Amino acid sequence: MTSMLIHKGLLGRVHKNVAVVALANTRIAWAVLRRGEKFAVKGMPLAA
């Protein structure tokens, strides 16, 4: 429920794609912190 309120507030301020990336980054950061592991980037970036 709380995440829905955050989504609606964020979507009111920024473009949908920006909100999606911001939420994905937050989920990755939370998972890394929760597990206590270092984040390892895999693959090549799409844009240079």
C-alpha positions, -999 to +999 in steps of 0.1 A: +000+000+000+028+024+009+046+017-023+015+026-043+014+060-026+051+065-034+045+055-070+016+079-075+036+108-059+067+100-081+047+096-113+031+130-106+066+147-107+086+128-133+082+109-166+070+073-163+104+059-175+124+079-150+101+067-122+106+030-133+144+034-133+144+051-100+123+024-084+145-004-099+176+013-086+160+015-051+151-022-052+187-032-062+202-010-035+178-025-009+187-060-019+225-053-018+222-037+017+199-064+030+223-092+020+254-073+030+271-082-003+291-060-027+273-051-059+289-067-090+280-052-124+275-079-150+274-072-187+282-041-208+264-008-206+239-001-234+250+034-240+285+049-238 
